[in-house]
Amino acid sequence: MMMNQTSRPGIIVSLAVCLLMAGMWYLIPHPAIPVAIAILPLAAMFALTQTFWLVILFIIFSFFRIHEAIPVLFPLKIPLLLSLGSLAALMWHVLISRQLKVYWHPSLTWLAVFWVLVCVGIVFASNRGIALNNFKGIYWKIMIMTLATVWLVNNAKNLKMTTFLIIGAGMIVGAVAMSNSIQGIGLVEGSRVTVGRDLGSMLGDPNDLALVLMFPLAFSISLSTTKGIPWPQRLLGLLATALLMSAVIATQSRGGLLGSLAVFGIFALRLIRSKVLLLTLGAIAALLLYSVAGISDRASGGAAEEGVDASAMGRLYAWEAAFKMALDNPLFGVGLNNFYSNYFFYSPHWDGLNHAVHSTWFGVLAETGFLGLIIFVSFIVSLIRTASRTLKTLPETCNPHLAANATAVYAALIGTIVSGTFLTQGFNWPVYILAALTVAIARISQNDSQNENHKRHPTRKLLTN
């Protein structure tokens, strides 16, 4: 009997799977190996059909450090598994299936130029090994996932899911932070809350934790204040806002508090027309937050220190060092993640320890030079203009979640700019996630506006064809 030609591929695949299982069993005689190989096709199918979820979850775990906030998840290596799946799926959809629609935006041009400058700066870095390790460990993932988010968050449904994931992840970190604060776990300077400090987590620094908590704050406020959002979701936003703000206060981070005030100020502008009243309320809120946060009781930067406190002086020394680094290396700076290792050589004050720069702008200046800072600032200005333009052109009948997200991203950008004076964000996730969402929302808004115009003027489309 002749073998049917259509059955040959199936037989070949089956034989290949059997040979693979036999080889793996020979090398690693463990009963889990056949199960893992049997699950592999299902995992591949999930990765190819649910690429959006893989990418967004990878970003959520990488930025919010969920596996470090919940230590039981740490051994599972979830970010690594998500990165492998999402990268493989992205390559498939971009290079083979061509199902991922790729487009460009002027803001991405500024970002691409900055990325090129960062990559070239690695070659000329003062310590090429440190720069290369940071690039291989973190930054290249940020670059790829930024573009992936731009192209995958391509409709209102995906945008809505992204918002809820950001708020949910923020609530998880906020809840852990408040629990640690109440129990006195991992406190810095005796009063400043941290998360995952014993694991060496990024959240083990109160300033970085404040940055992570401040990011979802804009989305929770927008969700709770936007008209048309169902009341259960608005209630969720209100609860998330209270939790996140409480956790930011517990970090006693001045940069985090200033950024949070800026976020609240953007939403207050929608409700309060009088600028005098707004500034007065803002000043009162700042004093109240300063008092409630107990910043005056901090071991560093507290009221017990006379004149300019040690925390502020440390920043001034670091900023002066950053400026000197840029003077010596005006085109490419000292290289990615090289500020810390160069602090000793450029700081006017040495106390026996290297220090972080504690400023987005001076950090970019030091590590990419004057040229890099100019491009980075141009990139931020482009994002602000895009977000502002999107808010102005949103149709009145647009999806309320689209309106909420457009406002949230704009407020988060302003908060990032304000907090960036005291927090190092130039090469971390927040700026790039906001950039991706800004471009994605602009694209979705443009498509919705065009669809709305076609509905109102159905003959116009026929006349232009």
N, C-alpha and C positions, 0 to 999 in steps of 0.2 A: 504494500500500500504506500502510495506517494504521500509525503508529509505536506500538509497545507502550508503554503508560503507565508500566510498571514500569522501562523502560529509560531514561526521560527523566532521572531524577536522575543516573544514571551518565554520560550524555552531557554533562549540564550541568557535572558535576564535572570531566570530562575536558577540556572546553572551557576551564573556568576555569584548570586546571593549565597547559594550553597557552598561554593568554594570559599567565599569570604568568611562565612560562618565557621567553616572547617579550619581555615587558616587562623582566625582569631581564637578559636577554641584551643588550637594547638599551641599558640603563643601564650594565651592567657586562659587557662582552664577554669573559668568561673561561670556559674550558671546565669549570671546577669548578662553575659555577652550576647547570646542568641536573642534575649528579650530586647536589648538595646538595638540590635540590628533590625529586628522586626518592627520596632517603633520608628526607626530612622525614616522610612518613606512617609509615614504620617507626619513626622516633624517637618520634613521637607515640604510637604503639601501645605501645612499650616503656615510655614514661613513665606511661601510664595503667594498665598491667598490673603494673609493677614500681615503684610509688611508694615502697614501703618502702626499696628499695635506693637510690633517688635521694636520699631524705631522710637516711638514715643515712650514706651516703657524703659528702653535703654537710657534715654535722656533723663527720665524721672529718677531712675535708680542712680545714675551717675551724678546728677546734680544734687538731689535731696539726700543721697547716701542712705537710702531706706534700709539696706542690708547692714549698715553700721548703727543706725538708730534702733534696729531690732536685731540684736546680736545672734539670735537663733538662725537668722537667714545668712549670716556671714559665711559659713563654710560651704554654702551651696554655689557660690561663685555665679550668682544670677547675672550681674552686669557682663561678665565674660560670655556666658551662654547667649544672652540677648544680642551682644555685639556680633558674635559669629553668625547668628541667624539673620540679623538685619543686614549685615554687610553682604552676605551671600545672596539674599533676596534682592537687594538693591542692584547688585551686579547683573543678576538675571534679568530684572525688569528694564534696566537701562541698556544693556548690551545685546540681549537675546530676544526677549519677548516684546520690547519696545512699548510696553503698556504704561510706563511712567512718563507722563507728559512734562517735558523739561521746558522751562521758559526763563527769561532773565528780567532783571529790574535794575535801574540805575544805582540803587543803594548797594546792590550786590557787586557792582563794578568797583566802588570804593573799597568794599570788603575784600574783593579779590586782589586788588592792588596792595592792600595792607598785608594779606596773607603772603603774597610774593615777597614783600619786604621782610617779613618775619622769617621766611624760609632762607632767603639770601643771608639774613643776619646770623643764622646758625653757622654758616661757613666762616664768618668773621667774628664769631663770639669769642669773648676773652677766655671762656672755658667751654670749648665745643662739646665736651662730653655731657656736661650738665644740660646745655641747650638741646642736644640731640635726645637725651633721655626724656626730657619733658615733652618734646615733640612726639616721640614714639609712644610715650605712655598716655598722654592726654590730648595734646593739641590737635593732632591729625584727626582724632575722633570727633572733636568739636567741629572741625572744618567740614567733614563729610556729613555729619548729622545735621548741621545747620542747613545745608543744601537739601538734604533729604526731607527735613521738616517743611521747607519752602514748597517742595513739590508734592508732598504727601498730604499736607493739610490744605486740600484743594476744594473743600466744600463746607457748608455750614455745619453738617453733621460731625465731620472730623474735628472741626474747630471747637464745637461744643464738648466733645469727648475730651479733647486736650485740656480745656478749661477745668473740667471736673477732676481730671487726673492731677492737675497742678494744685488745685485746692485741696484735694484729698491727701496728696503727699505732704503738703504744707501742714495739714492738721495732724498727721501722724508725727512729724518732727516736732511740731508745737506741743503736742500732748506729752511726748517723751521729755522735752525740755522742761515743761512745767512739773512733771513728775520728779525729774532730777533736782529741780529747784526746791521742791517741797521736802524731798528726802536728803538734800545736801550732798548729792552724788556728783562728782566731777567738777566741783566749783573751783573757779580761778579767782585768786585774790580774796578768797573767803566768801564771795557773794555773787560772782558772775557765773551764770549757768552755762554749761556746755553739754554736748551730746557725743558719745562714743570716744571720749578722750582716752580711755584705757586701750582702745584699739588703734590709736594714732589717727583718728578720723579728722578730716578737714573741719568737721563740726565741733571738734575739740577746741577751736579758737572761738571765743565769744563774738568777735567781730564778723568772722565768716558765718557763724550761725545766724547772726542778725541779718546778714545779707540773704541767706537762704530763706529765712522766715519772711523778710520784707517782700520777696518776689511774688508769692501767691497772695499777699495782702491786697494788692491792687485788684486782682481778679475776684476775691471774695467781696470786697466793697462794691465793686461794679455789679456783681451778681445780686447783691441785696438791695441796690438802689435803682436799678433799671426798671422802667415801666414795661409791663407785658410779660415779665418773667413769672412763672407760676409761684404761688406763695410758699410751697414747701421748699423750693429751690432758694427763694429769697431768705427764708429762715435759716437754711444751711449756710448761706453766705454770711448772714449776721453772726451765727455761732462761730464760724471760721474766723471772722474778723476779730471777735472778742478773744478767741484763743491765740491767734497769731500775734495780736498786739500785746497781749499779756506776756507771751514768750519773748518778744522783742524787748520789752521793758526789763525782763529778767536777765537779759544779756548785759544790760547797762552799757550798751554800745552807743556812743554819741553819733557816730555815722549812721547806725541803724535807726535811731530815733529821728534824726534829721530827714533821712530818706522817707520814713513813714509819715512824718508831718507833711512832706512835699506831696506824697500820694494822696493823703486826706485833703490837702489844699486844692488839688486838681478837681476833686469831686465837689468841694465846697464852692468852687467858682461857678458850678452849674446851678447852685441854689442861692448864693448870696451875691447880689449885684454890686453892693457897695464895697469898694476896695478898702476904704478906711476901716469899715467894720470887719472885713475879712482879715486884714493885717492885725487888728486889735485882738480878735479871737485867736489868731495864730500865735501871737506873742504870749497870750494867757495859756494856751494849750502847751506851748513849749516849756513854760515855767512849771506847769503842773506835771508834765512828763518828766522833767528834770528832777522834780521833787519826789514823785512816785517811784521813779527808777532807782533812786538812791545813789545817783552818780557822785554826789558830794561825799558819800561815805566810802567810795572806792579807795582801794589801797594805792592805786595810781590814778592821777587825775582827779583826786578828791579835794574837798575843802581844806583838809589838813595840810596841804602843801601850799606854801606861800608863793606869791607871784605867779609866773607861768609854770604850771604843774609839770611834773616829770614826763607824763604821757604826751603833753603838747610839745615839750622841748624835744622829746624823742622823735616826733614827727618832723619837726623843723630841721633837725640834724639829718634825718633820712632824706627829706626833700632837697636839702642842699647837696647831699651826696649824689642824688639822682641828677641834679642839674650839672654837676661837675662831670659825671659819667657821660652825659650827652655832649658837653663841650669837648671832651676828648674823642668822642665817637659820634659826630653829628649826623652821619648818614644811616648807620645801622645800629647804633647803640652798643651796649656791652653784650647783647644776645639774650635770647629767651631764657627766663628764669635765672638770670645771672646777677641780678641786683644784690641778692643776699651775700653771695660769695665775694662780691666786690666792695661791700660796705666798708670794710677795714681800710681799703686803699683810698677812699674818697671822702669819708666822713670827717668833719672837723672835730668830732668828739668821740673818743673810744672808751667804752666802759667795760671792755673785756668780752663783749658779745656782739655778733652780727645782728642786724635788725631788719625787719620787713619794711617796705616803703610806705605802706598804709595810705596809698593814694592811687587811684586808677590813672590819673593824668601823669603824675610823676613816674609811675611805674612804666607806662608806655614810653615816656620820654627817655628814661634810663635805658630800657631794653631794646628800643627801636630807633632812638635818636630823634632829632628835631623833625626830620622828614617823616618818620613814623607817626609822631604826635600830630602833625598837620593832617596826614591822611586819616588817622583815627578820628580826629575831631570832625573832619569833613564827612566821614561816614556817619557819625552820631547826628550831625546836623541834617544829613539826608534822611535819616530815619525819623527824626522829629517832624520834618516837613511832610514826609509821606504819611505819617500817622495823623498829623493835623489835617492834611488834605482829605484823608479818608473820612474823618469825622464830619467834615464840612459837606462832603458829597454823598453821605449815606442817605438813601431815600427814606421818607417818613414811614413808609410801610414795610421797611426791611425787617428781617428776622430779629426779634429782641435780643437773642443771644449774640448775633453778629454785632449789634450796637453795643452790648455790654463788653464784648471782647475788644472792640475798637477803642472804647474809652479806657479799659483796663490796661491795654498795651501802651497807650499814650501816657497814662498816669505812671505806669511802671518805668517808662523811659525817663520821665522827669525825676522820679524818685532815684533812679540809678545815677543820673547826672549829679544830683545833690549829694547822695551818699558816697559817690565816687571820690569826693574830696578827701574822705577819711577811710574808705574801704578799697582794697585792691581787687578790681574786677576786670581789668583789661584783657586778661588771658584766661578767664574762667567762663563757665557756662552762661550766666544770666544775660550778658550783653548779646550773645549770639542767638540764644533762644528768642529774645525780644526782637532781634533783627529778622529772624525767620518768620515769626508771627506777624510782624509789621508788614512784611512783603506779602505773606499769604493772605492776610485780611484785606489788604489793598486790592489784591487780585480777585478775591471772592466778592468784595464790594463792587468792583468794576463790572464783574459778570452779572451780579444781581441788578445793578442799575441798567445795564443793557437789556436784560430780560424784562425789566419793568417798563422800559421805553417801548419795547416791541409789543407788549401787552396793551399799552395805551395808544400806540400808533401802529396798528398791524399793517397798514398800507405802505408805511414808509419803507419797511424792509423790502417790499415787493418793488417799489419804485427805484431803489438803489441797486437792485440786482440786474 
